[in-house]
Amino acid sequence: MLLHTKTDNGVDFMMGVHAWHGKEPNAEQLKSALEQKPEL
């Protein structure tokens, strides 16, 4: 079985950007990401 996943689905500035792997967002980016993902 082969799976195809999308990185950071639902966070516009992180989607498909592999540079975010292992990197944390700054305070402003975190706020934006959490606003886009209210279930977190």
PDB file of N, CA, C and O in Angstrom:
ATOM      1  N   MET A   1       0.853  -1.179   0.000  1.00  0.00           N
ATOM      2  CA  MET A   1       0.000   0.000   0.000  1.00  0.00           C
ATOM      3  C   MET A   1       0.899   1.243   0.000  1.00  0.00           C
ATOM      4  O   MET A   1       1.885   1.311   0.735  1.00  0.00           O
ATOM      5  N   LEU A   2       0.550   2.197  -0.816  1.00  0.00           N
ATOM      6  CA  LEU A   2       1.309   3.437  -0.918  1.00  0.00           C
ATOM      7  C   LEU A   2       0.409   4.584  -0.508  1.00  0.00           C
ATOM      8  O   LEU A   2      -0.718   4.701  -0.990  1.00  0.00           O
ATOM      9  N   LEU A   3       0.902   5.429   0.377  1.00  0.00           N
ATOM     10  CA  LEU A   3       0.118   6.571   0.845  1.00  0.00           C
ATOM     11  C   LEU A   3       0.700   7.859   0.293  1.00  0.00           C
ATOM     12  O   LEU A   3       1.916   8.000   0.169  1.00  0.00           O
ATOM     13  N   HIS A   4      -0.156   8.774  -0.028  1.00  0.00           N
ATOM     14  CA  HIS A   4       0.254  10.100  -0.468  1.00  0.00           C
ATOM     15  C   HIS A   4      -0.262  11.082   0.562  1.00  0.00           C
ATOM     16  O   HIS A   4      -1.471  11.199   0.763  1.00  0.00           O
ATOM     17  N   THR A   5       0.637  11.783   1.208  1.00  0.00           N
ATOM     18  CA  THR A   5       0.239  12.733   2.239  1.00  0.00           C
ATOM     19  C   THR A   5       0.610  14.149   1.822  1.00  0.00           C
ATOM     20  O   THR A   5       1.471  14.354   0.966  1.00  0.00           O
ATOM     21  N   LYS A   6      -0.048  15.116   2.437  1.00  0.00           N
ATOM     22  CA  LYS A   6       0.243  16.522   2.200  1.00  0.00           C
ATOM     23  C   LYS A   6       0.775  17.091   3.497  1.00  0.00           C
ATOM     24  O   LYS A   6       0.219  16.835   4.565  1.00  0.00           O
ATOM     25  N   THR A   7       1.848  17.862   3.413  1.00  0.00           N
ATOM     26  CA  THR A   7       2.423  18.454   4.612  1.00  0.00           C
ATOM     27  C   THR A   7       1.597  19.652   5.065  1.00  0.00           C
ATOM     28  O   THR A   7       1.204  20.494   4.257  1.00  0.00           O
ATOM     29  N   ASP A   8       1.342  19.714   6.353  1.00  0.00           N
ATOM     30  CA  ASP A   8       0.677  20.849   6.988  1.00  0.00           C
ATOM     31  C   ASP A   8      -0.611  21.251   6.290  1.00  0.00           C
ATOM     32  O   ASP A   8      -0.842  22.434   6.038  1.00  0.00           O
ATOM     33  N   ASN A   9      -1.433  20.290   5.982  1.00  0.00           N
ATOM     34  CA  ASN A   9      -2.688  20.543   5.301  1.00  0.00           C
ATOM     35  C   ASN A   9      -3.562  21.501   6.101  1.00  0.00           C
ATOM     36  O   ASN A   9      -3.829  21.268   7.280  1.00  0.00           O
ATOM     37  N   GLY A  10      -4.003  22.568   5.465  1.00  0.00           N
ATOM     38  CA  GLY A  10      -4.897  23.519   6.097  1.00  0.00           C
ATOM     39  C   GLY A  10      -4.227  24.780   6.609  1.00  0.00           C
ATOM     40  O   GLY A  10      -4.914  25.709   7.032  1.00  0.00           O
ATOM     41  N   VAL A  11      -2.921  24.834   6.583  1.00  0.00           N
ATOM     42  CA  VAL A  11      -2.192  26.036   6.994  1.00  0.00           C
ATOM     43  C   VAL A  11      -1.543  26.589   5.731  1.00  0.00           C
ATOM     44  O   VAL A  11      -0.559  26.038   5.236  1.00  0.00           O
ATOM     45  N   ASP A  12      -2.104  27.687   5.213  1.00  0.00           N
ATOM     46  CA  ASP A  12      -1.749  28.153   3.872  1.00  0.00           C
ATOM     47  C   ASP A  12      -0.259  28.380   3.638  1.00  0.00           C
ATOM     48  O   ASP A  12       0.247  28.009   2.579  1.00  0.00           O
ATOM     49  N   PHE A  13       0.454  28.968   4.575  1.00  0.00           N
ATOM     50  CA  PHE A  13       1.860  29.268   4.333  1.00  0.00           C
ATOM     51  C   PHE A  13       2.791  28.080   4.585  1.00  0.00           C
ATOM     52  O   PHE A  13       3.989  28.168   4.315  1.00  0.00           O
ATOM     53  N   MET A  14       2.257  26.985   5.094  1.00  0.00           N
ATOM     54  CA  MET A  14       3.070  25.797   5.358  1.00  0.00           C
ATOM     55  C   MET A  14       2.805  24.662   4.368  1.00  0.00           C
ATOM     56  O   MET A  14       3.635  23.765   4.223  1.00  0.00           O
ATOM     57  N   MET A  15       1.667  24.694   3.690  1.00  0.00           N
ATOM     58  CA  MET A  15       1.273  23.582   2.822  1.00  0.00           C
ATOM     59  C   MET A  15       2.280  23.353   1.701  1.00  0.00           C
ATOM     60  O   MET A  15       2.578  24.255   0.918  1.00  0.00           O
ATOM     61  N   GLY A  16       2.791  22.143   1.643  1.00  0.00           N
ATOM     62  CA  GLY A  16       3.696  21.746   0.585  1.00  0.00           C
ATOM     63  C   GLY A  16       5.103  22.303   0.688  1.00  0.00           C
ATOM     64  O   GLY A  16       5.900  22.138  -0.234  1.00  0.00           O
ATOM     65  N   VAL A  17       5.422  22.960   1.793  1.00  0.00           N
ATOM     66  CA  VAL A  17       6.749  23.551   1.963  1.00  0.00           C
ATOM     67  C   VAL A  17       7.541  22.667   2.925  1.00  0.00           C
ATOM     68  O   VAL A  17       7.329  22.713   4.136  1.00  0.00           O
ATOM     69  N   HIS A  18       8.441  21.876   2.386  1.00  0.00           N
ATOM     70  CA  HIS A  18       9.184  20.916   3.204  1.00  0.00           C
ATOM     71  C   HIS A  18      10.164  21.581   4.165  1.00  0.00           C
ATOM     72  O   HIS A  18      10.668  20.929   5.079  1.00  0.00           O
ATOM     73  N   ALA A  19      10.438  22.860   3.974  1.00  0.00           N
ATOM     74  CA  ALA A  19      11.347  23.578   4.868  1.00  0.00           C
ATOM     75  C   ALA A  19      10.789  23.663   6.295  1.00  0.00           C
ATOM     76  O   ALA A  19      11.536  23.925   7.237  1.00  0.00           O
ATOM     77  N   TRP A  20       9.481  23.443   6.453  1.00  0.00           N
ATOM     78  CA  TRP A  20       8.880  23.500   7.790  1.00  0.00           C
ATOM     79  C   TRP A  20       9.119  22.221   8.594  1.00  0.00           C
ATOM     80  O   TRP A  20       8.858  22.201   9.796  1.00  0.00           O
ATOM     81  N   HIS A  21       9.599  21.175   7.970  1.00  0.00           N
ATOM     82  CA  HIS A  21       9.829  19.914   8.685  1.00  0.00           C
ATOM     83  C   HIS A  21      10.896  20.120   9.761  1.00  0.00           C
ATOM     84  O   HIS A  21      12.045  20.437   9.452  1.00  0.00           O
ATOM     85  N   GLY A  22      10.514  19.940  11.002  1.00  0.00           N
ATOM     86  CA  GLY A  22      11.442  20.074  12.118  1.00  0.00           C
ATOM     87  C   GLY A  22      11.700  21.507  12.548  1.00  0.00           C
ATOM     88  O   GLY A  22      12.601  21.762  13.347  1.00  0.00           O
ATOM     89  N   LYS A  23      10.924  22.438  12.029  1.00  0.00           N
ATOM     90  CA  LYS A  23      11.119  23.852  12.349  1.00  0.00           C
ATOM     91  C   LYS A  23       9.830  24.390  12.975  1.00  0.00           C
ATOM     92  O   LYS A  23       8.731  24.079  12.517  1.00  0.00           O
ATOM     93  N   GLU A  24       9.976  25.187  14.012  1.00  0.00           N
ATOM     94  CA  GLU A  24       8.772  25.737  14.633  1.00  0.00           C
ATOM     95  C   GLU A  24       8.496  27.150  14.129  1.00  0.00           C
ATOM     96  O   GLU A  24       9.421  27.896  13.809  1.00  0.00           O
ATOM     97  N   PRO A  25       7.210  27.511  14.061  1.00  0.00           N
ATOM     98  CA  PRO A  25       6.865  28.855  13.615  1.00  0.00           C
ATOM     99  C   PRO A  25       7.135  29.889  14.705  1.00  0.00           C
ATOM    100  O   PRO A  25       7.172  29.565  15.892  1.00  0.00           O
ATOM    101  N   ASN A  26       7.321  31.140  14.279  1.00  0.00           N
ATOM    102  CA  ASN A  26       7.449  32.201  15.278  1.00  0.00           C
ATOM    103  C   ASN A  26       6.055  32.506  15.841  1.00  0.00           C
ATOM    104  O   ASN A  26       5.072  31.902  15.409  1.00  0.00           O
ATOM    105  N   ALA A  27       5.962  33.415  16.776  1.00  0.00           N
ATOM    106  CA  ALA A  27       4.692  33.683  17.459  1.00  0.00           C
ATOM    107  C   ALA A  27       3.593  34.132  16.491  1.00  0.00           C
ATOM    108  O   ALA A  27       2.446  33.702  16.612  1.00  0.00           O
ATOM    109  N   GLU A  28       3.937  34.981  15.550  1.00  0.00           N
ATOM    110  CA  GLU A  28       2.947  35.475  14.585  1.00  0.00           C
ATOM    111  C   GLU A  28       2.467  34.358  13.661  1.00  0.00           C
ATOM    112  O   GLU A  28       1.274  34.257  13.372  1.00  0.00           O
ATOM    113  N   GLN A  29       3.393  33.520  13.199  1.00  0.00           N
ATOM    114  CA  GLN A  29       3.046  32.400  12.332  1.00  0.00           C
ATOM    115  C   GLN A  29       2.199  31.375  13.090  1.00  0.00           C
ATOM    116  O   GLN A  29       1.251  30.819  12.535  1.00  0.00           O
ATOM    117  N   LEU A  30       2.537  31.129  14.343  1.00  0.00           N
ATOM    118  CA  LEU A  30       1.760  30.191  15.155  1.00  0.00           C
ATOM    119  C   LEU A  30       0.326  30.679  15.320  1.00  0.00           C
ATOM    120  O   LEU A  30      -0.620  29.901  15.192  1.00  0.00           O
ATOM    121  N   LYS A  31       0.169  31.956  15.602  1.00  0.00           N
ATOM    122  CA  LYS A  31      -1.171  32.537  15.757  1.00  0.00           C
ATOM    123  C   LYS A  31      -1.978  32.348  14.474  1.00  0.00           C
ATOM    124  O   LYS A  31      -3.141  31.946  14.524  1.00  0.00           O
ATOM    125  N   SER A  32      -1.367  32.634  13.336  1.00  0.00           N
ATOM    126  CA  SER A  32      -2.036  32.472  12.045  1.00  0.00           C
ATOM    127  C   SER A  32      -2.412  31.011  11.799  1.00  0.00           C
ATOM    128  O   SER A  32      -3.527  30.721  11.364  1.00  0.00           O
ATOM    129  N   ALA A  33      -1.495  30.102  12.075  1.00  0.00           N
ATOM    130  CA  ALA A  33      -1.757  28.673  11.864  1.00  0.00           C
ATOM    131  C   ALA A  33      -2.895  28.186  12.756  1.00  0.00           C
ATOM    132  O   ALA A  33      -3.757  27.437  12.297  1.00  0.00           O
ATOM    133  N   LEU A  34      -2.911  28.593  14.006  1.00  0.00           N
ATOM    134  CA  LEU A  34      -3.968  28.148  14.910  1.00  0.00           C
ATOM    135  C   LEU A  34      -5.323  28.729  14.535  1.00  0.00           C
ATOM    136  O   LEU A  34      -6.353  28.094  14.762  1.00  0.00           O
ATOM    137  N   GLU A  35      -5.334  29.927  13.962  1.00  0.00           N
ATOM    138  CA  GLU A  35      -6.590  30.509  13.489  1.00  0.00           C
ATOM    139  C   GLU A  35      -7.137  29.730  12.304  1.00  0.00           C
ATOM    140  O   GLU A  35      -8.350  29.660  12.107  1.00  0.00           O
ATOM    141  N   GLN A  36      -6.243  29.144  11.514  1.00  0.00           N
ATOM    142  CA  GLN A  36      -6.664  28.361  10.352  1.00  0.00           C
ATOM    143  C   GLN A  36      -7.060  26.936  10.731  1.00  0.00           C
ATOM    144  O   GLN A  36      -7.776  26.274   9.979  1.00  0.00           O
ATOM    145  N   LYS A  37      -6.607  26.464  11.878  1.00  0.00           N
ATOM    146  CA  LYS A  37      -6.901  25.105  12.336  1.00  0.00           C
ATOM    147  C   LYS A  37      -7.568  25.163  13.710  1.00  0.00           C
ATOM    148  O   LYS A  37      -6.936  24.808  14.705  1.00  0.00           O
ATOM    149  N   PRO A  38      -8.809  25.596  13.791  1.00  0.00           N
ATOM    150  CA  PRO A  38      -9.452  25.790  15.088  1.00  0.00           C
ATOM    151  C   PRO A  38      -9.606  24.519  15.934  1.00  0.00           C
ATOM    152  O   PRO A  38      -9.809  24.611  17.144  1.00  0.00           O
ATOM    153  N   GLU A  39      -9.511  23.334  15.311  1.00  0.00           N
ATOM    154  CA  GLU A  39      -9.664  22.092  16.067  1.00  0.00           C
ATOM    155  C   GLU A  39      -8.428  21.757  16.895  1.00  0.00           C
ATOM    156  O   GLU A  39      -8.473  20.834  17.709  1.00  0.00           O
ATOM    157  N   LEU A  40      -7.326  22.483  16.709  1.00  0.00           N
ATOM    158  CA  LEU A  40      -6.104  22.208  17.469  1.00  0.00           C
ATOM    159  C   LEU A  40      -6.124  22.921  18.792  1.00  0.00           C
ATOM    160  O   LEU A  40      -5.176  22.807  19.570  1.00  0.00           O
TER     161      LEU A  40
END
